[in-house]
Amino acid sequence: MKTTYHSADSRGFADHGWLQAKHSFSFANYYNPDRIHFGMLRVLNDDIIDPGKGFGMHPHNDMEIITIPLRGSLEHKDNMGNGSVITAGEVQVMSAGTGIMHSEFNPSPDKDINLFQIWIFPAEKGVNPRYDQKVFDQDSYKNTIVRLVDNDQDGDSLFIHQKAVISLSKPEADITLSYKNHYPGNGVYVLLIEGKLTLDQNTLGMRDALGVWDTDSFSFTAEEDSFVLFIEVPMN
């Protein structure tokens, strides 16, 4: 098993006034030649958006874009006619494909929003753009690993055009869980949202991350009640 450790304070940071953004990988004005991507995972942004602020209509193409609110709400509109507000417990996916225009705003007059935005390279370019969202029971994350996003069109998870899986888990203190890859040869980018855990002799604190590859499975132990994000992706 191979690993790469990314501490929370090693991430790129951008202060746009209305937006506080932490970048796990090179993005916009943050460039780190050693942190361009992890396999097919291109972007993992940890954003805090002020009340009433957001991103105006802008384009994307040939990218699988996943948004996971941690607190607050986010209003989405796009040129396919979709318009909705997602909150913590919901997940949003967009397959940009041949091209999509969308906007994202915090509709609250007085509360900020904290969200993860994840970009994954698709397995195939030029697909038809699509949008989907789903509510997940956050209580179901307790002491297990729940798939949110997958390439499986017949499951309960949201579909994307890549053999990639995004999962969440909330292990309680002293609980040990095992992660088993869903697709052979994939790697897993593990980001600790909250808490403290150990994985392969690495101790992770809040927002620390560990990339894991060249293994089909690994175990981790929560040192205290924790909240964990797993992004499983092809490595090439």
N, C-alpha and C positions, 0 to 999 in steps of 0.2 A: 504493500500500500504506500502510495506517495501522498504527501500533503503540502499545502502552502498556507501559511498563517498570515492573516491580514487583521491587524489591530484596529479598533474603532477609530483611534486618533490618527491612523495612517491614511484615512480616506481623504479625497479631495473635498474642499469646502468652498461654496460660493454664497456670498451674502448679497442678495438682490433687493434688500429692504423688505419687500412683501413676501419674498421667498428665501428660506434658508435651506440649502441643498447640500447633502453629503453624497459624494460619488465614490462607490466602490471601485469603479473602473473609469478610465479616461473618458471625459465627457465635456463638451463645450470648451470653456477656457482651461479646464483641468486636463493636463496631459502628463501621463507617467508611462514611459515606454515599457515598463515591467508590469503594467496593469491596464492592458488594452481590453482583454476579455478573459473569460475562463471557459474554454471550449466554445460552445455555441451561445453561451451567456455573454451578451455584449454590454448591457447596462443594468445596474442595480442602484437606483437613486433613492435616497431616504430624504423626502421633502417635507417641509413644514410651510404651509401656505396661509397667509393672513386672511382674516375675514373679508369677504367681498372681492378678493383678488384671484388671479389665475392666468392661464395661458389662453390667449385668443386663438382664433381659427388658424391652424397651421397644418402642413402636409406631412404624411409618412408614406413610405412604400417598402415592400418586401421586408417586413419585420413583424414578428409576433409580439404584441405589446400587452402586458398584464399589469393591472393596477390593483393594489391591495391596501385599502384604507385601514389604519390602525386606530385612529380616533377622528371624529368629525365627519363631514359629508363632502361629497364632490359631485358637481353637476356636469354632465357630459352632453355634448351635442355634436352631431356630425352631418356630413353631406349625404348620408344615406337615409336621413330622416329619423335617426335615433335620437332620443332625448330622455335622460333619466338622471336621478340622483342616487348615488351609492354611498353607503355608510359602513362603519366597522362591522365585520361579519360577512360582508359581500365581497365578491371578486369580479373584476371586469376584464374581458379579453377582447382584443382587436387583432384581426389578421389584416395588415395594411395592404398586402398583395400589390395589385396594379396601381394602387394609390387611394388614399383616403384623406379627407380634411376633417379635423375635429377641434373642439375647444374644451377646456377643463377649468372650472371655476369653483371656488369655495362659496356656496350660496349663503352661508351663515353671516349675520350682521355683527356677531361678537365672539365667535369661537374659531380658532385656527383648525387646520386639518393636518394630520401627519399621515403620510402614505408612502408605500414602496411602489416605484415604477420599475418594471422589469422588461427588458428587451431581449428577445431570443431570435437568433437567425433562423429563418424557416428552412425546411428541407427542400422546398421547391419555390422558385420565384414565379411571379406573375399569376398568383392565384386570385380568385375573386375576393374582394374585400368583404369582411364580415365582422359582426359585433355580437357579443353575448355577455350576460352577467348572471350571477347566481348568489343566493343567500346560503351560507353555511352555518350550521349550528356550532357556535364556538365551544359549547360544553362538550361536544364530541371530540375535541382535541385532547382532552384530559387523558394522560398516560397512554396515548397511542399516537400514531402518525396518520393524518388524514390527507388524502389526495384532493387537491383543488383543481389542478390543471393537468391535462394529459393528452396524448395522441389517440386515445381510445374514444371513438365516437359513440360507443354503446354503453359507457359507464356513467357514473353519477358526476364525474368531473367535467369541467369545461374543456372543450376541444381546442387544440392548436396544431398548426402544420409543422410539427417537429416531434421526434421521439424524445420528448422531454417531459418531466413531471415536476410540478410545484406542490409542496406539501407543507402543512403546519402541524405542530405538536406542542402540547402543554404538559410536560412531565412534572410531577411533584417531586419534592426533595427526596433524594436517595433512590429514585426510580431509575433503572437501567433499561434502555430500549435498544433494539437493533434496527438499522435501516438496511433494507435489501434493494438493490438496484432493480428497476423495472425493465430496463433494456440493457443487454450485454455491452460492455465497453464504455458505458456512460461514466461520467464523474459527477460528484455532488458538491455544490457550494452550500455550506452550512453557515447560516448567520444567526447568532443568538440575539433575539429581539429584546428579551428581558431575562434576568436571572444569572445563573452561573452553572457551567457544566464542564465535564472533562470528556475529551475525545482523543484517543491515541496519545495519551500522556500530555495533551495540550489542555490547558485550562482556559476557557472562554468566559469573558465577562460581557456586559451589555454592549451589543452592536459589534463585538469581535466576530471574525469569520474564519472558517477553515475550508479550503478546497481539498477534496479527497478524490483520488482516482487510482487506477490500477488495482482495484479490488471490487468484488461484487457485493460486499456488505461490510458494515462496521457497527460497533456498539458505542453508546455514549451514556454517561450517568449525570443526572441532574444533582448538583450540589445544594441547590435550593430550588424552590418553585420557579419554573422557567417557561419561556415561550420561544420556540425555535422555528426558523424558516429553512426549508430544504429546496434547492433548485438543482434538479438532476438533468444533465444535458449531455449530448454527444460531445466527445472531446476533439473531434475533427470531422 
